Amino acid sequence: MSLKQQISLSNFSLQKKTLLFFFLLALESLFLLLLHSYFPGAGKLFLPVYFFTLAGLLFFGIEIGAASSLFLPLFSFLVTGMPSGLMLFMVIAKSLFFVSAYFLLIAKLYLKLKWAFLLSFLFYQSAGLGLGVFLGLSSPLLWNDFQKGFIGLFIQLVLGGGIALYLDKKNENA
């Protein structure tokens, strides 16, 4: 098989994965609609938008992570009306903080995935808190994600950390 054929096959595979991921994002947004109607406040409790940014970033790379961090909240807003107003801006900004920090730590500092994930997680929460205080949306004493979304934060740390550890071990064995 020629190099040109291999490149076209790998691009086709990447396109299929990308389309599949965005299809799953659309389904997730529809699921959020049901979740919000049955369990008020579920979005603030579980922080689901960040799960898909995390999944896109760890499994598919920076481009998909950035696209999901931008488009998932917008799609969720169009379907469910949540998050609204400045909170939509905050969710997008925090997701982009996470992706940007992860990219810099991986691409520029060459950190292992587990350390890049942990530092990116801490950065996006700190930067989000600072932005929220700056915009007057939250008090530093009432860190919204920690106060209401501690379950989601815990799941993100355990699940994301576990995935990062798994991918680090997989990369070491390859």
Secondary structure, DSSP 8 states (H G I E B T S, - for coil): --HHHHHHHHHHHHHHHHHHHHHHHHHHHHHHHHHHHHSTTHHHHH-HHHHHHHHIIIII-HHHHHHHHHHHHHHHHHHH--S-THHHHHHHHHHHHHHHHHHIIIIIT---HHHHHHHHHHHHHHHHHHHHHHHTS--TTS-HHHHH-HHHHHHHHHHHHHHHHHHHHHHHH-
